Amino acid sequence: MSIYKKCYLPSFLLTTFVAFIALFAASTATAKTIKIGSNSHKVIGTVNASIDGKKYQMYTLEGKGFGDDGSSAVWGTIEAAMDKMSDQMPDIMDSLTEQLTPEQQEQIKKLFGNSENGNPLLDAMKAFGGAAIMDNVNVEIYALSEKTKKIMGDDSLSISVTFNADEDPSSKVGESISADITYVKTGSEGMMPEVFYVSDEDHKMTTVKFKELTFGETSGNAKGSFEGELCRMERATMMQGPNFNDCIEVSGTFDTKLKPQK
């Protein structure tokens, strides 16, 4: 006869014990953080991308350096985004002035220079197309790899989707939606990357397909996939637009929390 005896716990005690262990593990787990520059950022989502045949693991982040929202993945109205851009225009102009040629500076200033009411381009957009613009919702997902040294640095990816604010976000699930996608290959010390690849719907449409999309007062969620073709741009020749003879394929999936844009 065996000297060992089996010990059985009542099922309700076993269930309670397992639940306690799971809860304890969840409460003691440390959230993943990534350091960008001198700041540590909390990971709030992932982007798994294939860019020109190379696989990338990227992350959406929360923390200092991502503007007033404190997040690299946000949702909000176009009106809010435009107001924010208008507030930030002086800093944007200073950065561009440092990096562009005198001719390029003059072209930029004609579009984005100061006006009595703020910014002439934004003023015109609000005056002549304001109703249509302000009725749109924008989802921005910006992801960085662990090797990225700064915001808008090497190997970072931005995905932007816009649709009518009257539409329920859940109605966009399963639909292929036109998206703007930018991949930064080589960053710079300033705001404008040295080499980056952008989508252009007149050349070839890039799309996003949501599996989940929810908005809330304090948070939301976005999960889905993306695909398309991006074409090369360089800071030195930015005014010439994308080089359609130098394009790369991009595809992947994302799963991230979203923060409301302030």
Phi, psi and omega in degrees: 000138182294141177278353180261141176240138177288142179243120182251134173266144171306144187302321183291328177289322179295316179298316180297319181296315180298318180296321180296316180298318180296317180295320179296317180297319180293321183286335182261355179293141180264127179295139180292137177233152177231138180264122175243115186066232180262002184250139174268137183237139178281134177283128179242000179180175182229152172227120176256113188237148169247116184237114182054040176085356181255138182273138179228138169255117182237167184224143167269144191230161177230134179149188184295138177111351181252043176069197182295334183284332181067024183212146177268002177228112187223164169225151180180177179279154177296327178302315180296319180296320180293317178299319180295318179298320179298319179295326184271355186304319178303318179292320178298316181297319179299318181294316180294321181300326181287336192249343185258162176289163179305322180294317179294321178301318182294320179296317180296316183296328179295327180272318190242009181293168182292149173227170183299327182260005180136263182228128186299319181293314179294322177300315182294319179297319180291323184289318187257340180225020187304315184299314181293321182294315187284351179265013181251150175248141182239134174247123181242124178236112179245122185238144180235150174273166179293343179272349181293127186269340181206161177297134188066030178266189182306144173055055173234154188225135179239132179236127182230130180230137180231138175208171185295133182293340180285344181275138175292130180307324181295338179288345180273349180295130179088354182262139175279117185245137176300138183223153171260124181234135178230132175244122177269113179275313181228115179280192179211178177286337180264199183280327184269124179296157177287312181225128178212161182239134186232156174275156177211109186295338177286339178268303179198129186286135170258146187227157172236141174233114181279138168263335178209138177206112180225144177241141176220171181294328181244340181198168177206184180217146176221128179220135181172203183223166180213157177197156178160195181233134180243143183241149190290138170226150177232145181302321184294334182235033187303322184292346179277349179081187182293149174267103184286357175266359180225084185235157181227154177273143178223141177200165178161190180229159177219153178207105187211155167284154176239144177246139178298137180282133181277000000 
